[in-house]
Amino acid sequence: MKTLRSFLCVAGGVLAAACDGAPSQPSGPEYVPGAPPGWSWDAGRQSAYSIGTDRRHVYSGGAAANISGTAPSAQLARAQLSQLVRADAYRGQRVRWSAWLNAAAIDGAGVALWMSIDGPGETQGFDDMSGRMVLRTSGWERLSVVLDVPSDAIGISLGLYVVGSGELLVDDFALEVVGNTVAVTNLLTGHVPTGVDPADVEAAYARSRAAPVNLDFEGLGGMVATAAAWLSSVAVPLAATQPGAALTDLAPLRSMVGTARIVGMGEGTHGTREFFQLKHRVFEFLVREMGFTHFAIEATWSEADDINNYVLTGQGDPARLLSRLYFWTWNTEEVLALIQWMRQWNLTAPASRRVQFLGFDIQYPGAAMDSVASFIGRVDSARASYVADRYACIAPYRNNGSAFSRPQSTYAALPQAEREACSRSLAEVAALIRADSVAYSSASSDSAYSRALHSARAVQQFEEMASASGSAYTAVLVRDRCMAENVQWLMQQAGPAARMMLWAHNGHVASMSGWMGGELRNAYGGDYLNLGFIFGTGSFNARGSEATGNTSVRAFDISLVPEGSLESVFMATDRPLLLLDARRIASGGSAAALLAGPIAMRTIGAVYNPASEAITFAPTMLPSDYQLLMYVRSATASVLLPSVQ
């Protein structure tokens, strides 16, 4: 592979001065490794390609992108730098995608720009410089591709790619509208069907920008400063995180929430004290000021029922009941304080305003299985063996307390026919309860019957998730769909006037297709509102990943705030606590454009690997993903409680 020094010397031009000792791999404060802000970088998992921002060797301004690496030409592996933009501003026009390139002696297929015009189920234009890729340049040279954007185009994908070994610099990309005198370079004859559902194309580009950003690699500092100034002017400063503080600072929530019946409250990690405290304060506000009466958390609903009994009657030890949710994430001082507040509220509240503690998750099926067996044993003892026989296929995978004798992955590994047979068996139990609804309700009560039927459904949900667990992503979507189903059931039980706050991770409450929040948005429309939580820097609790060699639950510190991320904008306001109605971004014009997204936002679940800190930031669209946001500048870890048996 050519070194940076050798190819710069060959290239000459404005980079000739680098021949007097420039290192082959840039380092130090003038070189920042990693994809430049606003860009996607794909070099394959096993690739030796690397990318960074070079502030010494540029075409103009203060920075360029530096790409180097190797790729076996026989495998045609390639590294790709790209962005996606919506076609709205370019429809019916001719556009040119260009950049300045400095490369010498690329050993392989070469370097090229590419651009694709994507329409409804078809590629409407494409050029990747096939047949004219560049192997070397004489100093800085400009490359370009030109395509027409039809009136029904949906989006434009564009970038640069390299196949082969070597190093190159690229600077000053531009996407510009040009006149018809500029010749197109389209490599297609007509439009080419892709076989992709047009709705999927629309969905993909719905999460892209209106125009490309950071084309000169100078960074997003100017956009961050502009967005931070706008944010400072519209966001609501909060006075405190601690429960017990006056609720006057939360008063703007009244108009933000409006008439929504369900408020999904997220969290950027499952172990941040301030998130939990703020959610406590918000729930108290919703109860006192807006008549909310139901609280539901990302925990198995059967076990949550025992806490609900305490909240309503005072029976039981709340610390012990909290331990028996089997979620270390909620076994904290902060959640216990919320439960105790709920009990205190119920001591004096009118019956119509008493609050309830509920669960909507499906990860622990044991209590639901036992509930079904107990119910049938009471109302139809002759069918008890029928239920036991049909639950026998899932029984080896159930939990007993917090422990599972077999992991879900072993169930997913069973032959499909065996899993389908088990699914049918579980469905037969639910069908049995439905078929004898009158007799079973008469032998118990309408409430007991409804709970037994839903317990049977919860067992089915666990099997569906376990069956899908061979694919972690598919299993998550199954779980989210089932959680949304359970929230809807809880709302039905609560009655048409009930209002409920949900407590879960940001990812679950987000209004994204396939996730719980997206399912609830589809079901309830404007009656579902969500609020995401983010923090700047600080600590949080999580379980260490297996890759760390230490899977214990412990506190982690985090300080990475990528330029152009949502967190970087909030931190630039220099405010400690903020509440934002993200729906105001739509009227914020260019000042709020960066916040509209896609913008990187930190998301960490119950497991964390410090070596993967950079990939914890996921693209987010506002306000479509989150209508409201709460921000904490400095976070601390939640206070874990011991398990109480």
KOLPALO-91525 format. One record per residue (C-alpha): residue in three letters; x, y, z. Coordinates in steps of 0.02 Angstrom, whole numbers, padded with zeros to 5 digits, always signed. Example, Ala and Ser with C-alpha at 12.3 -4.5 7.8 and 13.67 -1.06 7.14 Angstrom:
2
ALA+00615-00225+00390/SER+00684-00053+00357/
//
This chain:
645
MET+00000+00000+00000/LYS+00063+00172-00043/THR+00099+00282+00106/LEU+00018+00450+00124/ARG+00189+00532+00105/SER+00233+00439-00055/PHE+00070+00472-00144/LEU+00067+00654-00093/CYS+00241+00676-00164/VAL+00188+00596-00328/ALA+00029+00700-00333/GLY+00121+00864-00306/GLY+00015+01018-00321/VAL-00045+01100-00160/LEU+00013+00949-00061/ALA+00195+00950-00117/ALA+00247+01029+00048/ALA+00196+00869+00137/CYS+00345+00777+00060/ASP+00462+00842+00194/GLY+00411+00718+00326/ALA+00220+00696+00329/PRO+00179+00530+00416/SER+00092+00391+00318/GLN-00048+00384+00447/PRO-00101+00557+00506/SER-00109+00579+00694/GLY-00123+00711+00827/PRO-00247+00854+00844/GLU-00245+00890+00657/TYR-00316+00719+00615/VAL-00480+00653+00687/PRO-00514+00468+00653/GLY-00688+00407+00612/ALA-00827+00455+00493/PRO-00847+00644+00476/PRO-01007+00711+00558/GLY-01159+00690+00448/TRP-01084+00551+00342/SER-01110+00362+00341/TRP-00956+00254+00322/ASP-00965+00072+00269/ALA-00805-00026+00247/GLY-00866-00200+00292/ARG-00832-00290+00455/GLN-00666-00366+00402/SER-00602-00221+00298/ALA-00436-00136+00332/TYR-00502+00030+00268/SER-00502+00180+00383/ILE-00567+00357+00370/GLY-00532+00518+00462/THR-00540+00707+00449/ASP-00373+00779+00395/ARG-00343+00961+00440/ARG-00172+00977+00359/HIS-00198+00919+00180/VAL-00350+01005+00105/TYR-00415+01072-00059/SER-00490+01224+00025/GLY-00543+01279+00196/GLY-00486+01187+00350/ALA-00521+01001+00323/ALA-00535+00858+00201/ALA-00577+00674+00217/ASN-00432+00551+00218/ILE-00469+00372+00164/SER-00340+00232+00165/GLY-00337+00045+00166/THR-00332-00117+00070/ALA-00458-00227-00016/PRO-00423-00390-00109/SER-00471-00348-00287/ALA-00531-00525-00317/GLN-00666-00499-00186/LEU-00713-00329-00255/ALA-00730-00267-00075/ARG-00759-00081-00063/ALA-00767+00058+00063/GLN-00906+00184+00043/LEU-00941+00358+00107/SER-01122+00411+00084/GLN-01273+00517+00126/LEU-01458+00502+00085/VAL-01569+00652+00052/ARG-01752+00674+00010/ALA-01788+00723-00170/ASP-01914+00860-00126/ALA-01802+01009-00168/TYR-01732+00931-00327/ARG-01883+00856-00418/GLY-01899+00901-00601/GLN-01721+00966-00609/ARG-01548+00908-00664/VAL-01421+00890-00524/ARG-01232+00872-00519/TRP-01141+00781-00380/SER-00958+00830-00377/ALA-00802+00827-00267/TRP-00617+00867-00272/LEU-00505+00714-00264/ASN-00320+00691-00233/ALA-00257+00514-00258/ALA-00103+00428-00324/ALA-00075+00248-00375/ILE-00233+00164-00314/ASP-00197-00021-00337/GLY-00364-00096-00386/ALA-00521-00041-00476/GLY-00502+00138-00416/VAL-00605+00279-00341/ALA-00772+00347-00401/LEU-00919+00457-00356/TRP-01092+00381-00365/MET-01271+00443-00362/SER-01438+00354-00372/ILE-01611+00429-00399/ASP-01737+00318-00310/GLY-01920+00320-00357/PRO-02073+00216-00311/GLY-02007+00039-00328/GLU-01881+00086-00460/THR-01710+00161-00489/GLN-01739+00313-00600/GLY-01559+00362-00628/PHE-01388+00294-00581/ASP-01205+00328-00609/ASP-01059+00252-00515/MET-00928+00301-00645/SER-00919+00122-00703/GLY-00787+00111-00838/ARG-00710+00278-00789/MET-00653+00252-00609/VAL-00499+00350-00560/LEU-00334+00266-00515/ARG-00231+00423-00490/THR-00242+00611-00503/SER-00117+00750-00535/GLY-00145+00849-00377/TRP-00325+00897-00345/GLU-00448+00854-00483/ARG-00636+00875-00489/LEU-00750+00725-00521/SER-00936+00736-00555/VAL-01090+00637-00603/VAL-01250+00715-00672/LEU-01428+00646-00667/ASP-01606+00704-00696/VAL-01727+00696-00549/PRO-01903+00646-00607/SER-02055+00731-00534/ASP-02103+00574-00436/ALA-01929+00540-00366/ILE-01926+00496-00181/GLY-01743+00514-00133/ILE-01563+00530-00187/SER-01421+00424-00121/LEU-01247+00485-00157/GLY-01067+00469-00105/LEU-00893+00406-00149/TYR-00820+00232-00149/VAL-00649+00152-00170/VAL-00600-00023-00224/GLY-00418-00066-00203/SER-00266-00021-00099/GLY-00202+00154-00072/GLU-00242+00320+00008/LEU-00340+00468-00052/LEU-00404+00638+00001/VAL-00574+00707-00045/ASP-00644+00881-00012/ASP-00782+01003-00056/PHE-00924+00891-00113/ALA-01070+00984-00193/LEU-01246+00938-00244/GLU-01309+01075-00358/VAL-01447+01105-00484/VAL-01377+01132-00660/GLY-01451+01181-00827/ASN-01496+01066-00970/THR-01336+01113-01061/VAL-01241+01004-00938/ALA-01242+00826-01005/VAL-01312+00686-00897/THR-01201+00537-00857/ASN-01342+00414-00822/LEU-01290+00233-00848/LEU-01469+00169-00855/THR-01585+00152-01004/GLY-01755+00196-00935/HIS-01811+00160-00758/VAL-01760-00006-00679/PRO-01885-00094-00563/THR-01805-00140-00396/GLY-01938-00256-00327/VAL-01942-00148-00170/ASP-02112-00096-00104/PRO-02134+00091-00139/ALA-02193+00111+00041/ASP-02026+00044+00101/VAL-01934+00169-00009/GLU-02041+00309+00062/ALA-02005+00248+00239/ALA-01818+00242+00208/TYR-01809+00419+00142/ALA-01930+00486+00273/ARG-01782+00469+00392/SER-01662+00566+00282/ARG-01616+00750+00268/ALA-01683+00879+00148/ALA-01505+00916+00088/PRO-01331+00843+00118/VAL-01225+00915+00257/ASN-01040+00941+00298/LEU-00988+00928+00117/ASP-00825+01019+00151/PHE-00783+00916+00307/GLU-00768+01073+00411/GLY-00891+00995+00533/LEU-01062+01043+00596/GLY-01005+01172+00723/GLY-01099+01314+00641/MET-01259+01214+00629/VAL-01240+01158+00810/ALA-01219+01337+00871/THR-01369+01396+00770/ALA-01478+01251+00831/ALA-01421+01278+01011/ALA-01469+01462+01004/TRP-01641+01416+00937/LEU-01658+01280+01069/SER-01615+01401+01208/SER-01754+01516+01149/VAL-01894+01386+01146/ALA-01850+01248+01272/VAL-01918+01257+01449/PRO-01787+01262+01588/LEU-01827+01141+01729/ALA-01791+01181+01910/ALA-01756+01010+01985/THR-01748+00824+01960/GLN-01787+00772+02138/PRO-01965+00717+02179/GLY-02045+00826+02311/ALA-01993+00987+02225/ALA-02131+01107+02175/LEU-02212+01059+02011/THR-02228+01236+01942/ASP-02084+01212+01820/LEU-02181+01070+01739/ALA-02334+01178+01705/PRO-02297+01189+01517/LEU-02330+01001+01508/ARG-02515+01037+01525/SER-02527+01111+01351/MET-02394+00995+01279/VAL-02488+00839+01334/GLY-02657+00912+01293/THR-02792+00779+01280/ALA-02675+00631+01250/ARG-02733+00477+01345/ILE-02567+00385+01342/VAL-02399+00467+01378/GLY-02249+00356+01340/MET-02100+00406+01447/GLY-01933+00342+01383/GLU-01755+00338+01448/GLY-01589+00342+01357/THR-01519+00211+01478/HIS-01600+00092+01601/GLY-01488+00152+01742/THR-01494+00342+01754/ARG-01551+00415+01919/GLU-01608+00583+01850/PHE-01716+00502+01716/PHE-01807+00401+01849/GLN-01828+00551+01963/LEU-01895+00661+01824/LYS-02018+00526+01771/HIS-02077+00519+01952/ARG-02104+00707+01950/VAL-02194+00701+01782/PHE-02310+00563+01841/GLU-02350+00661+01997/PHE-02391+00812+01888/LEU-02500+00708+01773/VAL-02593+00636+01921/ARG-02615+00797+02021/GLU-02644+00918+01878/MET-02713+00814+01733/GLY-02811+00671+01809/PHE-02701+00525+01757/THR-02740+00368+01857/HIS-02639+00227+01778/PHE-02453+00191+01773/ALA-02379+00046+01673/ILE-02198-00007+01665/GLU-02087-00115+01555/ALA-02108-00266+01670/THR-02211-00425+01667/TRP-02390-00381+01703/SER-02427-00529+01818/GLU-02290-00482+01942/ALA-02334-00298+01929/ASP-02507-00345+01993/ASP-02435-00382+02165/ILE-02364-00205+02174/ASN-02531-00138+02116/ASN-02614-00227+02262/TYR-02494-00138+02380/VAL-02526+00030+02297/LEU-02714+00006+02316/THR-02724-00080+02486/GLY-02556-00061+02573/GLN-02536-00250+02586/GLY-02360-00318+02567/ASP-02182-00253+02575/PRO-02151-00139+02426/ALA-01963-00172+02426/ARG-01992-00360+02418/LEU-02126-00342+02284/LEU-02011-00232+02181/SER-01875-00366+02191/ARG-02000-00493+02126/LEU-02021-00398+01963/TYR-01856-00485+01917/PHE-01790-00329+01831/TRP-01630-00262+01909/THR-01661-00104+01810/TRP-01814-00060+01916/ASN-01750-00126+02082/THR-01689+00047+02130/GLU-01714+00179+02262/GLU-01796+00292+02133/VAL-01931+00169+02077/LEU-01966+00118+02257/ALA-01992+00302+02300/LEU-02119+00316+02159/ILE-02214+00163+02221/GLN-02218+00233+02397/TRP-02280+00401+02332/MET-02421+00312+02239/ARG-02473+00225+02399/GLN-02472+00389+02494/TRP-02577+00472+02359/ASN-02706+00333+02366/LEU-02727+00353+02555/THR-02818+00518+02531/ALA-02869+00525+02348/PRO-03053+00501+02300/ALA-03089+00327+02231/SER-03103+00396+02054/ARG-02928+00470+02063/ARG-02832+00327+02144/VAL-02683+00270+02042/GLN-02634+00095+01987/PHE-02465+00013+01952/LEU-02468-00105+01802/GLY-02347-00198+01687/PHE-02351-00236+01501/ASP-02196-00342+01465/ILE-02190-00528+01421/GLN-02016-00589+01467/TYR-02066-00694+01619/PRO-02211-00815+01579/GLY-02210-00916+01740/ALA-02339-00817+01837/ALA-02456-00809+01687/MET-02445-00998+01663/ASP-02478-01027+01848/SER-02623-00904+01842/VAL-02707-00998+01699/ALA-02681-01166+01784/SER-02750-01099+01948/PHE-02902-01022+01864/ILE-02947-01181+01769/GLY-02920-01282+01928/ARG-03050-01173+02016/VAL-03184-01158+01881/ASP-03162-01319+01781/SER-03051-01442+01874/ALA-03087-01581+01749/ARG-02990-01481+01619/ALA-02837-01453+01729/SER-02741-01596+01650/TYR-02790-01532+01477/VAL-02705-01366+01515/ALA-02552-01449+01592/ASP-02531-01561+01439/ARG-02537-01415+01319/TYR-02418-01309+01422/ALA-02294-01452+01433/CYS-02205-01397+01273/ILE-02162-01224+01342/ALA-02142-01273+01525/PRO-01955-01315+01509/TYR-01924-01136+01451/ARG-02025-01044+01583/ASN-01953-00950+01729/ASN-01962-01005+01909/GLY-01936-00845+02004/SER-01801-00747+01915/ALA-01714-00902+01844/PHE-01740-00992+01679/SER-01688-01174+01667/ARG-01663-01158+01479/PRO-01626-01004+01374/GLN-01750-00948+01242/SER-01620-00981+01108/THR-01637-01169+01138/TYR-01823-01157+01101/ALA-01788-01056+00943/ALA-01668-01194+00888/LEU-01805-01326+00892/PRO-01872-01385+00722/GLN-02003-01268+00653/ALA-02136-01404+00654/GLU-02109-01433+00840/ARG-02124-01248+00879/GLU-02280-01232+00773/ALA-02358-01379+00864/CYS-02320-01296+01030/SER-02396-01133+00968/ARG-02556-01226+00923/SER-02561-01308+01094/LEU-02550-01140+01183/ALA-02684-01070+01069/GLU-02799-01214+01118/VAL-02788-01160+01301/ALA-02839-00983+01256/ALA-02979-01052+01146/LEU-03041-01159+01289/ILE-03058-01007+01403/ARG-03143-00905+01267/ALA-03266-01044+01224/ASP-03334-01059+01401/SER-03339-00874+01440/VAL-03513-00873+01518/ALA-03483-01024+01628/TYR-03309-00971+01679/SER-03362-00792+01719/SER-03508-00856+01821/ALA-03394-00974+01917/SER-03273-00833+01957/SER-03301-00651+01908/ASP-03290-00547+01751/SER-03125-00475+01811/ALA-03049-00644+01854/TYR-03107-00716+01688/SER-03033-00571+01589/ARG-02868-00589+01681/ALA-02861-00776+01651/LEU-02893-00752+01466/HIS-02757-00621+01454/SER-02638-00732+01554/ALA-02664-00865+01422/ARG-02624-00736+01289/ALA-02466-00685+01383/VAL-02405-00865+01376/GLN-02432-00863+01188/GLN-02337-00699+01175/PHE-02188-00772+01266/GLU-02185-00919+01147/GLU-02191-00802+00997/MET-02044-00703+01063/ALA-01945-00860+01109/SER-01977-00935+00938/ALA-01907-00778+00856/SER-01756-00765+00971/GLY-01640-00841+00840/SER-01640-00664+00769/ALA-01616-00535+00905/TYR-01694-00396+00800/THR-01847-00499+00754/ALA-01871-00551+00935/VAL-01867-00368+00988/LEU-02001-00323+00862/VAL-02110-00469+00918/ARG-02089-00413+01098/ASP-02133-00233+01056/ARG-02288-00286+00959/CYS-02344-00390+01107/MET-02308-00250+01231/ALA-02415-00133+01127/GLU-02553-00264+01126/ASN-02542-00274+01316/VAL-02550-00086+01336/GLN-02709-00085+01232/TRP-02782-00222+01343/LEU-02738-00123+01499/MET-02823+00030+01425/GLN-02980-00072+01387/GLN-02984-00133+01566/ALA-02958+00044+01632/GLY-03106+00114+01537/PRO-03136+00247+01404/ALA-03096+00394+01517/ALA-02933+00325+01588/ARG-02766+00411+01556/MET-02603+00314+01574/MET-02417+00349+01584/LEU-02298+00216+01516/TRP-02120+00190+01579/ALA-01997+00106+01460/HIS-01838+00132+01361/ASN-01831+00269+01230/GLY-01829+00136+01094/HIS-01992+00059+01150/VAL-02091+00221+01165/ALA-02024+00298+01003/SER-02154+00316+00865/MET-02058+00205+00745/SER-02138+00074+00636/GLY-02134-00099+00714/TRP-02092-00038+00889/MET-02213-00021+01034/GLY-02230+00166+01014/GLY-02262+00150+00828/GLU-02397+00019+00859/LEU-02479+00132+00989/ARG-02471+00282+00873/ASN-02559+00178+00739/ALA-02692+00123+00864/TYR-02722+00286+00957/GLY-02663+00424+00840/GLY-02653+00589+00933/ASP-02706+00505+01095/TYR-02529+00436+01106/LEU-02389+00557+01151/ASN-02208+00512+01191/LEU-02065+00593+01284/GLY-01884+00540+01260/PHE-01744+00568+01387/ILE-01562+00610+01346/PHE-01409+00662+01446/GLY-01244+00745+01404/THR-01109+00661+01507/GLY-01099+00566+01671/SER-01130+00391+01736/PHE-01264+00258+01728/ASN-01291+00077+01780/ALA-01286-00065+01655/ARG-01236-00245+01643/GLY-01064-00269+01566/SER-01064-00358+01399/GLU-00987-00529+01381/ALA-00851-00449+01276/THR-00790-00355+01430/GLY-00765-00515+01530/ASN-00869-00441+01671/THR-01058-00456+01654/SER-01099-00385+01826/VAL-01215-00236+01846/ARG-01109-00085+01885/ALA-01089+00100+01850/PHE-01007+00160+01689/ASP-00944+00334+01649/ILE-00971+00410+01479/SER-00905+00570+01403/LEU-00915+00551+01214/VAL-01031+00680+01135/PRO-01007+00674+00946/GLU-01013+00838+00853/GLY-01184+00861+00775/SER-01269+00738+00892/LEU-01430+00786+00982/GLU-01333+00786+01145/SER-01203+00906+01074/VAL-01339+01033+01032/PHE-01416+01024+01204/MET-01245+01037+01287/ALA-01206+01192+01185/THR-01351+01281+01271/ASP-01256+01267+01436/ARG-01422+01232+01526/PRO-01428+01092+01657/LEU-01609+01034+01630/LEU-01723+01067+01482/LEU-01894+01014+01418/LEU-01923+01031+01230/ASP-02083+01016+01132/ALA-02000+00943+00976/ARG-02155+00982+00873/ARG-02093+01162+00870/ILE-01946+01109+00761/ALA-02059+01107+00609/SER-02083+01295+00622/GLY-01902+01330+00672/GLY-01842+01350+00494/SER-01657+01337+00453/ALA-01610+01372+00635/ALA-01688+01207+00688/ALA-01644+01107+00532/LEU-01507+01006+00616/LEU-01626+00950+00753/ALA-01754+00886+00627/GLY-01631+00749+00584/PRO-01584+00620+00554/ILE-01478+00669+00704/ALA-01375+00551+00809/MET-01449+00516+00981/ARG-01374+00407+01117/THR-01467+00246+01156/ILE-01401+00121+01283/GLY-01501-00026+01349/ALA-01471-00141+01497/VAL-01302-00201+01429/TYR-01152-00091+01389/ASN-00978-00112+01316/PRO-00867+00043+01333/ALA-00770-00010+01178/SER-00930+00015+01077/GLU-00969+00189+01144/ALA-00967+00268+00971/ILE-01101+00152+00901/THR-01224+00189+01040/PHE-01282+00340+00940/ALA-01427+00303+00822/PRO-01509+00416+00691/THR-01666+00501+00756/MET-01801+00604+00672/LEU-01891+00741+00766/PRO-02032+00760+00803/SER-02088+00600+00717/ASP-01989+00487+00836/TYR-02013+00591+00994/GLN-02136+00731+01017/LEU-02060+00790+01180/LEU-01884+00779+01250/MET-01808+00801+01423/TYR-01623+00834+01440/VAL-01505+00813+01587/ARG-01332+00888+01568/SER-01243+00785+01702/ALA-01311+00612+01744/THR-01276+00494+01888/ALA-01308+00309+01909/SER-01472+00248+01984/VAL-01461+00185+02163/LEU-01478-00004+02157/LEU-01568-00096+02297/PRO-01528-00270+02363/SER-01645-00411+02318/VAL-01771-00442+02458/GLN-01839-00619+02467/
//
